[in-house]
Amino acid sequence: MKKLLGSVTDFVATKKGMWTTIGVWLAITVLLTVFAPSAGEYKVSSVASLPEDAQSVVAQNHIDEHFKDAESLPAILVLQSKDSEIDVAALGEALDKVSAANINGVKEVVPFSSLPPQALAGFFSEDKGTAVVPLNFVTSLETAELEKSLEDIRDIVSEESGTEVYITGPAGIAVDTTNLFERADLVLILATVGIILILLIVIYRSPLLAIIPLLAAGIVYQVVNQLLGILGAGGLDLAVQSVSIMSILLFAATIDYSLFVFSRYREELKNYESKFDSMKWAMRETGIPVFFAGGTVLAAMLVLFFANFGDYKNFAPIFGTTMFVIMFASVTLIPALFTLFGRKSFWPRIPKYGEGEEKVNRLWSKIGSFVVRKPIVAALIILVILVVSALNMFNLKYEFDTMKSFPEDMPSRMGYEIMEEEFAKGDLAPTTVLFESNEEVTEEVQASILEQLQNQDLVSSVRPTGVSEDGLAVQYQLTFEESPYSTESMDALEKMVEEKKDIVSSIDANGELYFAGETASQVDDRAVNDRDLIVIVVLETILIFILLIVLTKSIKMPIYMMGTILLSFLAALGLGMFLSNLFFDIDTISNRVPLYSFVFLVALGIDYNIILISRFLEERQKHSVKEAVQIAVSHTGGVISSAGILLAATFAVLMTQPIQLLFVFGFIVAVGIILDTFLIRGILLPALIVLFEKDKNK
């Protein structure tokens, strides 16, 4: 690998190779832009999260099989009176107009005006100031068509009934989510580019050192965007959330690898007069670590194919494609661009041939000296900080109500919270229960099943909602006393699912119970997420550990590297949530955040360890362990700390997103990267090397 990669970088570092490399990249970019579709054409608001064998998915399939007209996209109209009470007659007329308008995709509207008073009561709050009306749409509508239909309904109902109308439920949430990400994506890209540009100029005080990495990132972004478009055309769903995080990963990794390349290039420009020779020798030492770092991140992303959860599995091809392109750009495009500009890249502080060795960073030189002199003290201080931070993991509280992650002024969330305030908690999303039998379900069995369900823990009410045409299945609507997204309701339903055979056998009936709906989906979501967290953590740790053995040709070194990075992840999660609560008043997180954070913190954090260890191994050939550690820390300290600040700031850009999940994820990753950059890579890992690595003659 080293020989092959060396021949590639040696070629790139020639005049012919430089122009050829830049020409090939530009040609690929132009061809893909002209002939390949863009990723934006295939973005979807979400992907199917749960696997096909999840109990709630199986249950819904059985329901759709017995009640063929049941498959639809629900919407919920939430009406609030501008005065005191809603005019029932006016609302009935409004809904009749909706029915008569033949609005695109509307499948079913409640016949409000023909319902008896006792039936109407269930649609209104106690004070009659709020009403909730369900609607159903066909599932084939495109988001733009659905949005237009919802607007038409809102206008009719609001005008005719004189109420404020909010549309929530799956249909309203889908439209709001798509609009949210469409606006947020532009902000994300502009904020990312802006923060990187500002920080590069502030840190390096050179305009070209800011522009060249961003130029490389721009080319890589266009190539990746079109490649993802090809995958989208081939059937891959490009979830907007995955694509948003992809753009952050792309800019962060490309800029990081650019810093590692030009940092070593600046050193070699003082040793060689020719800019081509300087890049050749810079890449001979930097090429393998940078390419290997990219390969490690790529491997970590591909491990996500082993996840069962749809969101995680969707990351794998999107992030894998991104890192594959970045890996090759890091050893071709990036060195070619810096070679093109040569010494001018560093203007106004141009490195001159024969100027002497690159000045080491004073701060990191002092830190390296302290670590070498007192490794036990240094290691213990950092270990105490990390362990104390990690202990807050025991205080983590998960939020399963995804609506709480959206902006407070999002119409579908506003409607949802009005329902939550004015109606019983369990009414927000009742659970659908199906009893299926091989023989016709008698009225006695139907009544017995209802009674058994009613007697289960935390159940508020149960009512039958239909019998299949063949009489082999009966459907119920079950409502919990607590919110359908609460841990208590989820635990109660999980217990019900586990004991469903006992429930059926207690009434001496033949058949099976199935549970579908939001609470059932959340129970499966929790179980699948817990499984994926264990599987991905174990597989990723083993895979990266093996890759590090290959790189370092050592067993002990990868143990230090993986051990410190895993501890850093736990500390980042604990400290990140403590600070989120302290500064942003966020005391719960989505159960997605730990795995999101693990993948990025371990994959990207190990990059810095690879750069440090590679320099240590290089210096170890000529110096003692302590001297090699001192040189490695002092020479890589400046560029790695700069890269860490840039990477942390880039992920912190996710805090501009209106989704709380992304906000917390971005903040935790930023905290973790700072821990990796300054405490792990700068102090703890060097201290462990000094303590456990021995000079060969000893």
C-alpha positions in Angstrom: 0.0 0.0 0.0 2.8 2.4 0.9 4.6 1.8 -2.3 1.5 2.2 -4.4 0.3 5.3 -2.7 3.9 6.7 -2.9 3.9 6.3 -6.6 0.6 8.1 -6.9 1.6 11.0 -4.7 5.1 11.2 -6.4 3.3 11.6 -9.7 0.9 14.2 -8.4 3.9 16.2 -7.1 5.4 16.6 -10.6 4.4 19.4 -12.9 2.8 17.0 -15.4 1.0 15.1 -12.6 -0.2 18.3 -10.9 -1.9 19.6 -14.1 -3.2 16.1 -15.0 -4.7 15.6 -11.5 -6.4 19.0 -11.5 -7.6 18.4 -15.1 -9.1 15.0 -14.3 -10.9 16.3 -11.2 -12.4 19.3 -13.1 -13.4 17.0 -16.0 -15.1 14.6 -13.6 -16.9 17.4 -11.9 -18.1 19.0 -15.2 -19.2 15.6 -16.7 -21.1 14.6 -13.5 -22.7 18.1 -13.3 -23.9 18.0 -16.9 -25.0 14.3 -17.2 -25.8 13.1 -13.6 -28.8 14.1 -11.6 -28.4 16.1 -8.4 -29.0 14.6 -5.0 -31.6 17.3 -4.3 -33.9 15.6 -6.8 -34.2 12.5 -4.7 -34.3 13.9 -1.2 -37.1 12.5 1.1 -38.2 13.8 4.4 -37.7 10.4 6.1 -37.0 6.8 5.4 -38.7 3.7 6.8 -36.9 3.3 10.1 -38.1 0.0 11.4 -37.2 -3.4 9.8 -39.9 -5.4 8.1 -40.0 -7.9 11.0 -40.6 -5.3 13.7 -43.8 -6.2 15.6 -45.5 -2.9 14.9 -44.7 -3.2 11.2 -46.0 -6.8 11.1 -49.1 -5.6 12.9 -49.8 -2.8 10.5 -49.4 -5.2 7.6 -52.0 -7.5 9.1 -54.4 -4.6 9.7 -54.0 -3.4 6.0 -54.7 -7.0 4.9 -58.0 -7.3 6.8 -59.1 -3.6 6.4 -58.0 -2.9 2.8 -59.2 0.7 2.9 -57.3 1.4 6.1 -54.0 2.4 4.4 -54.0 6.2 4.3 -52.0 9.2 5.3 -53.7 10.8 8.4 -53.9 14.5 9.1 -55.5 16.2 12.1 -57.1 19.6 11.9 -56.8 21.4 15.2 -59.2 24.4 15.5 -59.1 27.1 18.1 -62.0 29.6 18.5 -61.0 33.2 18.3 -63.9 34.0 20.8 -65.2 31.5 23.3 -66.8 28.5 21.7 -66.5 27.0 18.2 -69.8 27.2 16.2 -70.6 23.5 15.6 -72.9 24.3 12.7 -70.3 26.5 11.0 -67.7 23.8 11.4 -70.0 21.3 9.9 -70.6 23.5 6.9 -66.9 24.1 6.5 -66.2 20.4 6.4 -69.0 19.8 3.9 -67.3 22.4 1.7 -64.1 20.5 2.0 -65.8 17.3 0.9 -67.5 19.1 -2.0 -64.3 20.8 -3.2 -62.8 17.5 -4.4 -59.4 18.5 -3.1 -56.5 16.5 -4.5 -55.8 13.4 -2.5 -58.4 13.7 0.2 -59.7 10.2 0.9 -62.1 10.7 3.8 -63.7 13.6 5.6 -65.8 13.2 8.8 -69.5 13.8 7.9 -69.7 16.3 10.8 -73.1 17.8 9.9 -74.8 14.4 10.0 -73.4 13.1 13.2 -75.6 13.0 16.4 -74.7 15.4 19.3 -73.3 12.6 21.5 -70.9 11.6 18.7 -69.8 15.2 18.1 -68.8 15.7 21.8 -65.7 13.6 21.4 -64.3 16.1 18.8 -64.4 19.1 21.2 -62.5 20.1 24.4 -64.4 20.6 27.6 -64.8 24.3 27.1 -65.8 23.8 23.4 -63.0 26.3 22.4 -60.9 23.7 20.7 -61.9 21.0 18.2 -59.9 18.1 16.6 -61.0 16.7 13.2 -59.2 13.8 11.6 -58.7 13.7 7.8 -57.3 11.0 5.6 -55.2 11.3 2.4 -54.1 8.8 -0.2 -50.5 7.7 0.4 -49.4 8.4 -3.2 -49.3 12.2 -3.0 -46.0 14.0 -3.5 -45.1 16.4 -0.8 -45.7 19.5 -2.9 -49.2 18.2 -3.8 -49.9 17.4 -0.2 -48.8 20.9 0.9 -51.2 22.5 -1.7 -54.1 20.3 -0.5 -53.5 21.1 3.1 -53.4 24.8 2.3 -56.7 24.6 0.5 -58.3 22.8 3.4 -56.9 25.3 6.0 -58.2 28.2 4.0 -61.7 26.8 3.6 -62.1 25.7 7.3 -60.6 28.9 8.7 -62.8 31.2 6.6 -66.0 29.2 7.1 -65.6 28.4 10.8 -63.9 31.6 11.9 -61.2 29.7 13.8 -57.4 29.4 13.9 -56.5 26.2 12.1 -53.4 24.1 12.6 -52.7 20.9 10.7 -50.8 18.2 12.5 -50.6 14.4 12.3 -48.3 12.6 9.9 -49.4 14.6 6.8 -48.9 18.0 8.5 -45.6 16.9 10.0 -44.3 15.6 6.7 -44.9 18.9 4.9 -43.5 21.0 7.8 -40.4 18.8 8.0 -39.7 19.1 4.3 -40.0 22.9 4.3 -37.9 23.0 7.5 -35.0 21.2 5.9 -35.2 23.0 2.6 -34.7 26.3 4.3 -32.2 24.9 6.8 -29.9 23.3 4.1 -29.0 26.7 2.6 -28.3 28.1 6.0 -26.2 25.1 6.9 -23.9 25.3 3.8 -23.5 29.1 4.1 -22.8 28.9 7.8 -20.3 26.1 7.3 -18.3 27.8 4.6 -18.4 31.1 6.5 -17.1 29.7 9.8 -14.4 27.7 8.0 -13.2 30.8 6.0 -13.2 33.0 9.0 -11.3 30.6 11.3 -8.7 29.7 8.6 -7.9 33.3 8.0 -7.8 34.1 11.8 -5.6 31.0 12.6 -3.2 31.1 9.6 -3.5 34.8 8.5 -3.2 33.8 4.9 -6.1 34.2 2.4 -4.9 31.4 0.1 -4.6 28.9 3.0 -8.3 29.6 3.6 -9.4 29.6 -0.1 -7.5 26.5 -1.3 -9.0 24.0 1.2 -12.5 25.5 0.5 -11.9 25.2 -3.2 -11.0 21.5 -2.8 -14.1 21.0 -0.6 -16.3 22.7 -3.2 -15.1 20.4 -5.9 -15.5 17.3 -3.7 -19.0 18.5 -2.7 -20.1 18.8 -6.3 -18.7 15.3 -7.2 -20.3 13.7 -4.1 -23.6 15.6 -4.7 -23.9 14.2 -8.3 -22.8 10.7 -7.3 -25.5 10.6 -4.6 -27.9 11.8 -7.3 -26.9 8.7 -9.3 -27.6 6.5 -6.3 -30.9 8.3 -5.7 -31.9 7.6 -9.3 -31.0 3.9 -8.7 -33.5 3.7 -5.8 -31.6 4.9 -2.7 -33.7 7.2 -0.5 -31.7 10.3 0.4 -33.1 11.4 3.7 -32.8 15.1 4.2 -31.3 14.6 7.6 -28.6 12.3 6.3 -27.7 14.7 3.5 -27.4 17.6 5.9 -25.0 15.7 8.2 -23.1 14.6 5.0 -22.4 18.1 4.0 -20.9 18.8 7.5 -18.8 15.6 7.3 -17.6 16.5 3.8 -16.4 20.0 4.7 -15.0 19.0 8.0 -12.9 16.0 6.7 -11.7 17.8 3.6 -10.5 20.8 5.5 -8.9 18.6 8.2 -6.9 16.6 5.6 -5.9 19.8 3.8 -4.4 21.2 7.1 -2.4 18.0 7.6 -1.1 18.2 4.0 -0.1 21.9 3.9 1.4 21.8 7.4 3.9 19.2 6.3 4.3 20.9 3.0 5.3 24.1 4.7 8.1 22.2 6.6 9.4 20.7 3.4 9.5 24.0 1.5 12.3 25.0 3.8 14.2 21.9 3.0 13.8 21.8 -0.8 14.0 24.7 -3.3 11.6 23.1 -5.7 7.9 23.2 -4.8 7.4 19.9 -6.5 10.2 18.1 -4.5 8.8 19.7 -1.4 5.3 18.2 -2.0 6.8 14.8 -3.0 8.6 14.5 0.4 5.7 16.0 2.3 3.3 13.4 0.9 5.7 10.5 1.4 5.3 11.1 5.2 1.8 12.5 5.2 0.1 10.5 2.4 -0.2 7.2 4.3 -1.5 8.7 7.6 -4.0 11.0 5.8 -5.2 8.2 3.4 -5.4 5.8 6.3 -7.3 8.3 8.4 -9.8 8.7 5.6 -10.0 4.9 5.2 -10.7 4.5 8.9 -13.6 6.9 8.7 -14.9 5.2 5.6 -14.8 1.8 7.3 -16.6 3.2 10.3 -19.4 4.5 8.0 -19.7 1.3 6.1 -20.2 -0.6 9.4 -23.6 1.1 9.6 -24.8 -1.3 6.9 -25.1 -3.8 9.8 -27.7 -1.7 11.5 -31.3 -2.7 11.5 -32.6 0.8 11.9 -33.5 2.6 8.7 -31.9 6.0 9.6 -28.6 4.4 10.5 -28.5 2.2 7.4 -29.3 5.2 5.2 -26.1 6.8 6.5 -23.9 4.0 5.2 -24.1 4.6 1.4 -24.3 8.4 1.8 -21.4 8.8 4.2 -19.5 6.0 2.6 -19.6 7.6 -0.8 -18.6 10.9 0.7 -15.5 9.5 2.5 -14.5 7.4 -0.6 -14.2 10.6 -2.6 -12.5 12.5 0.2 -9.9 9.8 0.6 -8.8 10.1 -3.0 -9.0 13.8 -3.0 -6.7 14.0 0.1 -3.8 12.3 -1.8 -4.5 13.8 -5.3 -6.6 16.9 -5.6 -5.5 18.6 -2.3 -1.7 18.2 -2.8 -2.1 19.1 -6.5 -3.8 22.4 -5.6 -1.2 23.3 -3.0 1.6 22.4 -5.4 0.0 24.7 -8.0 0.2 27.7 -5.7 3.5 26.6 -4.1 5.0 29.0 -1.7 2.4 31.6 -2.6 -0.1 29.5 -0.7 1.4 30.8 2.6 1.5 34.5 1.7 2.3 36.8 3.5 4.4 34.4 5.6 6.2 32.6 2.8 8.5 29.7 3.9 11.9 30.1 2.2 14.4 27.5 1.2 17.2 27.0 3.7 15.3 29.1 6.3 15.8 26.3 8.9 13.4 24.0 10.6 9.8 24.9 11.0 9.3 26.6 14.4 7.5 24.4 16.8 4.4 25.6 18.5 5.5 27.1 21.9 2.4 26.0 23.8 2.5 22.5 22.6 6.3 22.3 23.1 5.7 23.2 26.7 2.9 20.7 27.0 5.0 18.0 25.4 7.8 18.7 27.8 5.5 18.5 30.8 4.0 15.2 29.6 7.5 13.7 29.0 8.7 14.8 32.4 5.6 13.9 34.5 3.6 11.3 32.5 1.8 9.9 35.6 0.6 13.3 36.8 -0.5 14.3 33.2 -2.4 11.0 32.7 -4.1 11.1 36.1 -5.3 14.7 35.7 -6.9 13.9 32.3 -8.3 10.6 33.4 -10.1 12.2 36.3 -11.6 14.9 34.1 -12.8 12.3 31.6 -14.1 9.8 34.1 -16.0 12.5 36.1 -17.5 13.8 32.8 -18.5 10.2 31.7 -20.3 9.6 35.0 -23.1 12.0 33.9 -24.0 9.2 31.4 -26.1 7.7 34.3 -28.3 10.9 34.3 -29.2 10.7 30.6 -33.0 10.9 29.9 -34.4 10.0 26.5 -37.2 11.8 24.7 -39.3 9.6 22.4 -41.7 12.3 21.3 -40.1 13.5 18.1 -42.4 16.5 18.0 -40.5 18.0 20.9 -37.5 18.1 18.6 -39.1 20.6 16.2 -39.2 24.4 16.5 -42.0 25.7 18.8 -43.5 27.8 16.1 -43.8 25.0 13.6 -47.6 24.8 12.8 -47.8 21.0 13.2 -46.1 21.2 16.6 -48.4 24.0 17.7 -51.4 22.0 16.7 -50.0 19.0 18.5 -49.4 20.9 21.7 -52.8 22.4 21.7 -54.2 18.9 21.5 -51.9 17.9 24.3 -53.2 20.7 26.5 -56.9 20.6 25.7 -57.5 16.8 25.4 -56.6 13.7 27.4 -52.9 12.8 26.9 -53.6 9.4 25.5 -55.9 10.8 22.8 -52.9 12.2 20.9 -52.1 8.8 19.3 -54.3 5.8 20.3 -52.9 2.3 19.7 -54.6 0.1 17.2 -55.1 -3.5 18.4 -56.0 -6.3 16.0 -57.3 -9.7 17.1 -56.9 -12.2 14.2 -58.4 -15.7 14.3 -58.7 -18.7 11.9 -62.4 -18.8 12.7 -65.1 -16.2 12.8 -64.8 -14.0 15.9 -68.0 -14.2 17.9 -69.5 -11.2 19.8 -68.7 -13.0 23.1 -65.0 -13.2 22.1 -65.0 -9.6 20.9 -66.4 -8.5 24.3 -63.9 -10.7 26.2 -60.9 -9.3 24.3 -62.1 -5.8 25.0 -62.5 -6.5 28.7 -59.0 -8.1 28.9 -57.4 -5.1 27.1 -59.3 -2.7 29.4 -57.8 -4.5 32.5 -54.2 -3.9 31.3 -51.9 -1.5 33.1 -52.3 2.2 32.3 -55.1 1.6 29.8 -57.6 4.5 29.9 -60.2 3.2 27.4 -60.7 0.6 24.7 -63.4 0.6 22.0 -64.1 -1.6 19.0 -63.6 0.1 15.6 -64.6 -2.6 13.1 -64.8 -6.2 12.1 -63.3 -7.5 8.9 -65.6 -8.5 6.0 -64.8 -12.2 6.5 -65.3 -11.9 10.3 -61.9 -13.3 11.1 -60.5 -10.1 12.6 -61.7 -7.4 14.9 -60.0 -4.0 15.5 -59.9 -1.9 18.6 -58.7 1.5 19.5 -56.8 1.5 22.8 -55.9 4.7 24.7 -53.4 5.0 27.5 -53.7 7.3 30.6 -50.3 8.9 29.9 -48.9 10.4 26.7 -48.4 7.7 24.0 -44.8 8.8 23.8 -44.1 8.5 27.5 -41.8 5.8 28.9 -44.6 4.6 31.1 -47.0 4.0 28.1 -44.2 2.3 26.2 -43.3 0.0 29.1 -47.0 -0.8 29.5 -47.5 -1.7 25.9 -44.2 -3.7 25.8 -45.5 -5.7 28.7 -48.8 -6.2 26.9 -47.0 -7.5 23.7 -44.9 -9.9 25.8 -48.1 -11.3 27.5 -50.4 -11.2 24.5 -50.6 -15.0 24.3 -51.7 -15.2 27.9 -54.3 -12.5 27.2 -55.8 -14.6 24.4 -55.6 -17.9 26.3 -57.3 -16.4 29.3 -60.5 -16.1 27.4 -60.2 -19.6 25.8 -60.0 -18.2 22.2 -57.9 -19.1 19.2 -56.1 -16.3 17.6 -53.4 -13.7 18.0 -53.2 -10.0 19.0 -51.2 -7.4 17.1 -50.4 -3.9 18.2 -49.8 -0.9 15.8 -49.6 2.8 16.1 -47.2 5.4 17.5 -46.6 3.8 20.9 -46.1 0.4 19.3 -43.6 1.9 16.8 -41.7 3.6 19.6 -41.4 0.4 21.6 -39.9 -1.3 18.5 -37.8 1.8 17.8 -36.3 1.6 21.3 -35.5 -2.1 21.0 -34.0 -1.8 17.5 -32.0 1.3 18.6 -30.6 -0.5 21.7 -29.6 -3.5 19.5 -27.9 -1.3 16.9 -26.0 0.7 19.5 -24.4 -2.5 20.9 -23.7 -4.1 17.4 -22.3 -0.9 15.8 -20.1 0.0 18.9 -18.7 -3.6 19.0 -18.1 -4.0 15.2 -16.7 -0.5 14.8 -14.3 -0.9 17.7 -13.0 -4.2 16.5 -12.7 -3.0 12.9 -10.8 0.2 13.8 -8.6 -1.7 16.2 -7.6 -4.1 13.4 -6.9 -1.2 11.1 -4.7 0.5 13.7 -2.7 -2.8 14.2 -2.0 -2.7 10.5 -1.0 0.9 10.6 1.2 0.8 13.7 2.4 -2.8 13.4 1.8 -3.0 17.2 -0.8 -4.4 19.6 -0.2 -2.1 22.5 -0.4 1.2 20.5 -4.0 0.5 19.2 -5.1 -0.3 22.8 -4.0 3.1 23.9 -5.6 4.7 20.9 -8.9 2.9 21.1 -9.1 3.0 24.8 -8.6 6.7 25.0 -11.0 7.5 22.2 -13.8 5.3 23.7 -13.4 7.0 27.1 -13.4 10.3 25.3 -16.8 9.4 23.6 -18.4 8.6 27.0 -17.0 11.8 28.5 -18.3 13.9 25.6 -21.7 12.4 25.9 -21.8 13.0 29.7 -20.3 16.5 29.6 -22.2 17.5 26.5 -25.6 16.7 28.1 -24.5 18.5 31.3 -23.6 21.6 29.4 -26.7 21.3 27.2 -28.9 21.4 30.3 -26.8 24.2 31.9 -26.6 26.6 28.9 -29.6 25.6 26.7 -32.1 24.1 29.2 -32.2 20.9 27.3 -32.4 18.0 29.7 -33.5 15.1 27.4 -32.0 13.7 24.2 -33.2 11.6 21.3 -32.2 8.0 21.6 -30.4 8.5 18.2 -27.8 10.9 19.6 -25.5 8.3 21.4 -25.0 6.3 18.2 -24.7 9.4 15.9 -22.1 10.8 18.3 -20.2 7.5 18.6 -19.8 7.1 14.9 -18.5 10.6 14.3 -16.4 11.0 17.5 -14.7 7.7 17.2 -14.1 7.9 13.4 -13.0 11.5 13.3 -11.3 11.5 16.7 -9.1 8.6 15.8 -7.8 10.7 12.9 -5.9 13.0 15.3 -4.4 10.0 17.1 -3.3 8.5 13.7 -1.5 11.8 12.8 0.2 12.0 16.2 1.2 8.3 16.3 2.4 8.4 12.7 4.7 11.3 13.5 5.8 9.5 16.7 6.7 6.4 14.7 8.6 8.4 12.2 10.6 10.2 14.9 11.0 7.0 16.9 13.4 5.7 14.2 15.9 8.4 15.1 15.2 9.3 18.7 14.3 7.7 22.1 10.7 7.3 23.2 10.6 10.5 25.2 12.3 12.5 22.5 10.0 11.2 19.8 6.9 12.0 22.0 8.3 15.5 22.6 8.9 16.1 18.9 5.6 14.5 17.8 3.5 16.6 20.3 5.3 19.9 19.5 5.3 19.5 15.7 1.7 18.2 15.3 0.2 20.2 18.2 -0.4 23.4 16.2 -2.0 21.8 13.1 -4.1 19.2 15.1 -5.4 21.9 17.5 -6.2 24.1 14.5 -7.9 21.2 12.8 -9.8 20.3 16.0 -11.1 23.8 16.4 -12.2 23.9 12.8 -13.8 20.5 13.0 -15.6 21.4 16.3 -16.8 24.7 14.8 -18.0 22.9 11.7 -20.1 20.4 13.6 -21.3 23.2 15.9 -22.9 24.7 12.8 -25.5 22.0 13.2 -26.7 24.0 16.2 -28.1 26.5 13.6 -30.6 23.7 12.6 -34.1 24.0 13.8 -34.2 20.3 14.9 -33.3 19.7 18.5 -31.8 16.3 17.7 -29.3 17.9 15.3 -28.6 20.8 17.7 -27.7 18.4 20.6 -25.8 16.1 18.3 -23.7 18.9 16.8 -23.0 20.3 20.3 -21.9 16.9 21.8 -19.7 16.2 18.8 -18.1 19.6 19.1 -17.4 19.0 22.8 -16.0 15.6 22.1 -13.7 16.9 19.3 -12.3 19.5 21.7 -11.7 16.8 24.3 -9.9 14.6 21.7 -7.8 17.5 20.3 -6.6 19.0 23.5 -6.8 16.4 26.2 -6.6 13.0 24.5 -4.2 13.6 21.6 -2.3 16.4 23.4 -1.8 14.9 26.8 -3.3 11.5 27.7 -2.1 9.5 24.7 1.5 10.9 24.8 1.6 10.2 28.5 0.5 6.6 28.0 3.2 6.2 25.3 5.9 7.5 27.6 4.7 5.2 30.4 4.3 2.0 28.5 6.6 2.2 25.4 10.2 1.3 26.1 13.4 2.1 24.2 14.7 -0.9 22.2 18.0 -1.1 24.1 16.4 -1.2 27.5 
